[in-house]
């Protein structure tokens, strides 16, 4: 209350819309805090046994489980899950195999492998844009899983998971057999169209669920169990195929653009 969450515990004070500090009637700076509003909300809750505001909400005690964080129980997220369930959304674990078995290549110390890290993904185009060659014994300790063509990689660790910068990518033939970090999970043998699933993993419907389920402050992560619980909305087949074709076409266009650039020869 009234302090930044950093090592210095810097005091923070209220400002107006123009960034000017606000003062009370005694011309003292006003501490930035939300305790007063929460206390007001609690008093209102005592009167009607129900509350839902920006900072406070109530829910049945029977629904309380091992989690005790705001986002997990936030009304906005609960409404999203209820809506997805009403649309017969399917759990991700029921649609894909979630691969988490270490590659046998990691036992061959002197073999050269290409390694894919979280930062090697273009989050806007669902593409792997780089892989770095290592001898196996030189690989980072996070190196874990062997990828195959048509796998989907999606991040399960890092500050960006559940945000617009969440890393998700389709594995193309160029990266067949590469090793990826355990900051990813591999979605394989999917029962639905790959390009639609790739699209869905970039939507607010998916990202909000990841953000809701993630835990940890220093390095946020989502467990394999919670990843598998994420609900995937499946529209009618016609709509699904239209989305799939657009995502597939975007990959083809980028491939064509890359080929055109590679044809450029400049005389020197």
N, C-alpha and C positions, 0 to 999 in steps of 0.2 A: 504494500500500500504506500503510494507516494514515492517509490524508488524504482529506478531501472533495474532490470534483472541482470546486472553485470557485476564484475568483481569489485567495482568501486562503490556500488550501491548509490549511484548518483540520484539526488532528489529531482523529482519532476513536478511541474506546476501546470495548471490549466492555462490554455491560450484561446484567444478568439479566432475567428476564421481568417484573420490576417496575420496570425502568428504573434500577436502581442500578448504579453502575460496579463492575466486577470487578477484583480485585487479585491479583497473584501472591504467592508466599511471602515476597517481600521488601517486600510492601505497596506495590508499584508498580502503576500502572494498566496494564492489558493492552491492547496495540494491537489494534485491529480489523483483521484481515487474513485472507486465505484462501490465502496462499502456502504455509504449512505443510501445509495439507490437499492442495494441488495437488502438492507435492513427494511426499507420501505416495502419492497416486494414481499419480504417474509411476513410483515404485519398484514399485508393484503391477503397473503396465502392463509394466514390463521383465521381470517374472517370468512373466506369462501372455500378453503381447502383445495384451491386450484390456482395456478399462476402460469403465465407464459409471456415473458417480456424479453428484451434483448439480452439481459444478463441473468435471468432466472427462469426456471421452468420446473414443473412437477411431473412425476410419472409414477405408476403403481410400484409399490415396494417389491412385489413379486417379480418384477422385471429386472430388478437389480442383480447383476451377476458379479464376476470377479473384477470387472472394470469399474473405475471411479473417475472418469475424465469427461469433461464437458462435451466434446465433439461426439463421443460415442452415443450419448443419450439425447443430443440436441434435437428439438422438435423437427427442424428442417430435414435432418437425416432420417429420422423415424418416419416422416411423411414420405420421403423418397422410397424407402424400403417398402412401405405399405402399398405405394402406387405400383412399384415393380412387381410385387407379389400379386396384386390385383390383375396385372397384365400377363400373368403366368410366366414371368421371367425364370430363367433356369440358372442353377448354380454353375459357376465356372468349372468346378471339379467334375461336373456331370457332362461337360462338353469337351474337355481336353484332358490329356494326361499331363500332370505337372511334374516335370523331370527335375530330380534333385539327387541324382546318382553321379558320383565323381567319375571322370574319364579314366580309362585304363592307360591312356597315354602318359598320365602323370607319374607312372611307375618307371618310365623309361627316361632316366636322368639326362642323357645326352642327345635326346631327340629334339629337333627344332619344331616349335609350334607357333602359330599365330594366336595372339591373345586379345580378346575384346573386353574393354573396360566400359564403365557407365558413360564416361565422357566421349566414347567413340560412336555415340548415337546422335543423329540429327533428329531431335524430338519433334520437329515440325513436319518431317516427311517420312517418318517411320523407317528410316534407313540406317544401316551401319555404314559409317563413312571412313572407318580406319580399323586396322588391326596391327599390332606390333609383334615382331618376331622375337622369340626368346628360346634359349635352351631351357628344357624343362626344369633343371635344377636352379635356374635363375628367375623363374616365374614368381610373381607376388604370391603370398600365401593364400590370397582370395581366389586364385585360379582354380576352377572346379569342374565345369561341365563342358562336354563336347557337343557342339551344335551341328545340326543337319539342315540341308536345304528345306525351306518351307516351315521351319520352326518359327515360332514367335517368341522373342525375348521381351520380358517386361520387368522393370525394376521393382525390387522388394526392399531396398535399403537406400538411405541417403535423404538429405533435406528436401529433395525435389519430389519425392514420391507423393502422389495425391494432388500435385499441383499441375499447372499448365506446362511445366518443364519435366514432367514425368517421362522417363525414357522407355520407349517401346519401339521395337523394330522387327521387320520380317527378315529372316536369314535367306539370302540369295545363294546361288551356286558358288559365287566367288568366295564365300566364307564357310563352305562345307568343311567340316572337320576341325574348325578352329575351337579354341578353348575360351570360355567366358568366365567372368567373375561370379562369385556366389552372391553378388549384389543383384543378379538377375535370377529369375526362374524361367525355365523353358516350357512353353506350351506346345505340345506335340500331339499328333494324331487327332486333330480336332474334328468334331462331328458336324460342324457348321462351316460355312464359307470363310476361308482364311481372311479374305480382304474385308469382309463385313466385320469379323472379329477385331481385326487390326483397327478399323474405324472406331468400333465401340470402345476400345481401350484408350481412346483419346477423348472420349466424351465426358461431360460433367457427371453423367450417371455412374460411370466407372470411377472417375477420379474422386468424387465425393465419398464413395464407399471406401476407397483406399485410405483417404485422409481420416475417415471415421475409425477405421480399424487399426491404423498405425499406432505404434507405441515407441517410447524412448525419446529422450530430449536431445542428447548429444548426437546420436546417429539414429534417426527414426527408422523403423522397419515394420513390415507387416509379416505375420507368421504364415506358414504354409497353410495352416488350417483356415485362417481368416481369408487368405487369398482364394482358396477353394470355395468359400462361402459367398463370394461376391456374385451378385445377381446380374445376369446378362439378359437384356431385353431383346426379344426376337420379333421384329415386325412381320407383317404378312410377306409372303415369299416375293411378291412383285417389288415391294419397297426394298427388301433386303438385297435383291439382285441389282436394283438400280444403284444402290449405295456401293455394292461390291464392284460394279463395272466402272464407276467413277474413280474409286481408289486404285483399281487395277490400271486404268488408263493413265492416272497420274504417274505411276511407276514407269509405264512405257514411255511417256513423254520425257521423264528425267533421263531414262536410258538413251533415248534418241539425242537429247541435248548433249549428253556426255560424249556420245560417239561423234557428233558434229564438231565439238571442241577438239577432240583428239585428231581430227582430220586436218586441223589447221597447221600449216607449215609456213614458217616465216623465214625468208631468205636473210642470211646474215653474212 
